Amino acid sequence: MRLALERAAEAGARGEVPVGAVVVGPDGTPLAGAGNDREASADPTAHAEILALRQAARLRGQWRLTGCTLVVTLEPCTMCAGAAVLARVDRVVYGAEDARGGAAGSLWDVLRDRRLNHRPEVVGGVLADECAAVLTEFFTARRMREQ
């Protein structure tokens, strides 16, 4: 989660919403990491999770990320939760809950939906206070600038 927090900080420094994600391989080695990049890339799908999953798949030379763990600072949205399911990651670990758009149990529960063919293990609340603080500070500063 510390590596994901570093990616979140980098994204925030670029003016992106500070969310970071890391894909960890079966042996515990970080394979890929990214922060949000929607503003700079003008890409609505450039969430940290999507970018990290893409990098990890390229590195492994296959789209199936079986044995891998997706670690993200904010509970994944429906798009990112769906991507984790499609990538066949074994587990998703997240920090702060997202009551407005979380799809790992807060608003929806895509990751544990029994109708889907793959259900990764879900671990939430890891360094939750730190992860939430990064977002709170970012949005507080943004509101201050807008006044």
Residue pairs with C-beta under 8 A, 6 or more apart in sequence:
1 71
1 73
1 93
1 95
1 126
1 127
1 131
2 127
3 20
3 22
3 30
3 33
3 71
4 20
4 21
4 22
4 33
4 48
4 71
4 72
4 73
4 95
5 20
5 73
5 95
5 127
5 130
5 131
5 134
6 20
6 33
7 20
7 21
7 22
7 33
7 34
7 35
7 48
7 52
7 73
8 18
8 19
8 20
8 35
8 48
8 73
8 131
8 134
9 18
9 20
9 35
9 134
10 20
10 35
11 17
11 18
11 19
11 20
11 35
11 36
11 37
11 48
12 18
12 35
12 134
12 138
14 35
14 37
14 39
14 40
15 39
15 40
16 35
16 36
16 37
16 38
16 39
16 40
17 36
17 38
17 135
17 138
18 35
18 36
18 73
18 134
18 135
18 138
19 35
19 36
19 47
19 48
19 72
19 73
19 74
19 135
20 33
20 34
20 35
20 36
20 48
20 72
20 73
21 33
21 34
21 35
21 47
21 48
21 49
21 51
21 52
21 53
21 70
21 71
21 72
21 73
22 30
22 32
22 33
22 52
22 70
22 71
22 72
23 30
23 31
23 32
23 33
23 52
23 53
23 55
23 56
23 65
23 68
23 69
23 70
23 71
23 89
24 30
24 31
24 68
24 69
24 70
24 71
25 31
25 56
25 67
25 68
26 67
26 68
26 90
31 55
31 56
31 59
31 60
31 68
32 52
32 53
32 54
32 55
32 56
32 59
33 52
33 55
34 48
34 51
34 52
34 55
35 48
35 51
36 46
36 47
36 48
37 43
37 46
37 48
37 51
38 44
38 46
38 47
45 79
47 77
47 79
47 80
48 72
48 73
49 70
49 72
49 76
49 80
49 83
49 84
50 79
50 80
50 83
52 70
53 65
53 70
53 83
53 84
53 87
53 89
56 65
56 68
57 63
57 65
57 87
63 86
63 87
64 87
64 88
65 87
65 88
65 89
66 88
66 89
66 90
67 90
68 87
68 89
68 90
69 89
69 90
69 91
69 92
69 93
70 76
70 84
70 87
70 89
70 91
70 92
70 93
70 120
71 93
71 94
71 126
72 80
72 92
72 93
72 94
72 95
73 94
73 95
73 96
73 131
73 134
73 135
74 94
74 95
74 96
74 98
74 102
74 131
74 135
75 94
75 96
75 97
75 98
75 102
75 103
75 104
75 105
75 106
75 124
76 84
76 92
76 94
76 102
76 103
76 104
76 110
76 111
77 98
77 101
77 102
77 103
78 101
78 103
78 108
78 110
80 103
81 92
81 103
81 104
81 108
81 110
81 111
82 103
82 110
84 92
84 111
84 120
85 110
85 111
85 116
85 118
85 119
85 120
86 118
88 118
89 120
90 120
90 121
91 120
91 121
91 122
91 123
92 104
92 111
92 120
92 121
92 122
92 123
93 122
93 123
93 124
93 126
94 104
94 122
94 123
94 124
94 125
94 126
94 131
95 124
95 125
95 126
95 127
95 128
95 130
95 131
95 132
96 128
96 131
96 132
96 135
97 105
97 106
97 124
97 125
97 128
98 106
98 107
99 106
99 107
100 107
101 107
102 108
103 109
103 110
103 111
104 110
104 111
104 112
104 122
104 124
105 111
105 112
105 122
105 124
110 116
111 119
111 120
111 122
112 119
112 122
113 119
